Structures are given as C-alpha cells and as structure tokens.
Amino acid sequence: MEIHSPVVSDHQASWFAQWCALGLLAVSSTVEAQLAVMDDLFRVPQVTDALRHQLLVNEVAKAFYPKRTDVRSTLH
C-alpha cells in the first residue's frame, strides 16, 4: 500500500494564500479601528478624570495597606 502525498497545484496554493491575506487584512483593520476608538475615548475629559481619580484611589488604598514583613526581598 503506497501513501501518496497530496498534490497541491499553484492555483490552489495561490487561492489559499489570498484567503489568508484577506483574513489578516480584516483582523488588521479591525484592530486599527479599535485602537482609534480607544484613543478617542481616552481623550474625553470625563474618562481622563475618571482614570486620574482611579489612580488616586489606588494610591490611597496602597498607602493604608500595611506592608508585610514576611515577604522575602530576593527570589532565592
């Protein structure tokens, strides 16, 4: 019983490569659009203020939290 490897013609390989390129183009344009929306969203004054206040609350909570003495300063 002989096992033959599938023969792929140049036309089939080209067709497959074109579909892969189309998929990558779709993903790329979607990511680019999402980055543009997020960039615009972060420039809204209300969002900027909310993020700034969230950082302030985090710093205050971190200041009130006592430091642990049993944490080692080295990995080993």
C-alpha positions as CSV (number, residue, x, y, z in Angstrom):
1,M,0.0,0.0,0.0
2,E,1.6,3.2,-1.1
3,I,0.9,6.5,0.5
4,H,0.9,9.5,-1.8
5,S,1.3,13.0,-0.6
6,P,-1.5,15.3,-1.8
7,V,-0.5,17.3,-4.8
8,V,-1.3,21.0,-4.4
9,S,-1.4,23.0,-7.6
10,D,-0.1,26.5,-7.8
11,H,-3.7,27.7,-8.3
12,Q,-4.8,26.1,-5.1
13,A,-1.8,27.5,-3.1
14,S,-2.5,30.9,-4.6
15,W,-6.2,30.7,-3.6
16,F,-5.3,29.7,-0.1
17,A,-2.7,32.5,0.3
18,Q,-5.2,35.0,-1.0
19,W,-7.8,33.9,1.6
20,C,-5.2,34.1,4.4
21,A,-4.2,37.6,3.3
22,L,-7.8,38.6,3.3
23,G,-8.3,37.3,6.8
24,L,-5.1,39.1,8.0
25,L,-6.3,42.3,6.4
26,A,-9.7,42.0,8.1
27,V,-8.0,41.4,11.5
28,S,-5.6,44.3,10.9
29,S,-8.3,46.8,10.0
30,T,-10.4,45.7,13.0
31,V,-7.6,46.2,15.4
32,E,-6.7,49.6,13.9
33,A,-10.3,50.7,14.2
34,Q,-10.5,49.6,17.8
35,L,-7.3,51.5,18.6
36,A,-8.7,54.6,17.0
37,V,-11.9,54.4,19.1
38,M,-9.9,53.8,22.3
39,D,-7.6,56.7,21.5
40,D,-10.6,59.0,21.1
41,L,-12.3,57.5,24.2
42,F,-9.2,58.2,26.4
43,R,-9.1,61.8,25.2
44,V,-12.7,62.5,26.5
45,P,-12.3,64.8,29.6
46,Q,-14.7,62.7,31.7
47,V,-12.8,59.5,31.0
48,T,-9.5,61.2,31.7
49,D,-10.8,62.5,35.0
50,A,-12.2,59.1,36.0
51,L,-8.9,57.4,35.3
52,R,-6.9,60.0,37.2
53,H,-9.2,59.6,40.2
54,Q,-9.0,55.8,40.0
55,L,-5.2,56.1,40.2
56,L,-5.5,58.4,43.2
57,V,-7.9,56.0,45.0
58,N,-5.4,53.2,44.3
59,E,-2.5,55.1,45.7
60,V,-4.5,56.0,48.9
61,A,-5.6,52.4,49.3
62,K,-2.0,51.3,48.9
63,A,-0.8,53.8,51.5
64,F,-3.3,52.5,54.1
65,Y,-2.4,48.8,53.5
66,P,0.3,47.7,55.9
67,K,3.4,46.3,54.4
68,R,4.1,42.6,55.0
69,T,7.3,41.7,56.9
70,D,7.3,38.1,55.8
71,V,7.9,38.9,52.2
72,R,11.4,37.9,51.0
73,S,13.4,40.6,49.1
74,T,15.2,38.0,47.0
75,L,14.0,35.2,44.8
76,H,16.2,32.5,46.3
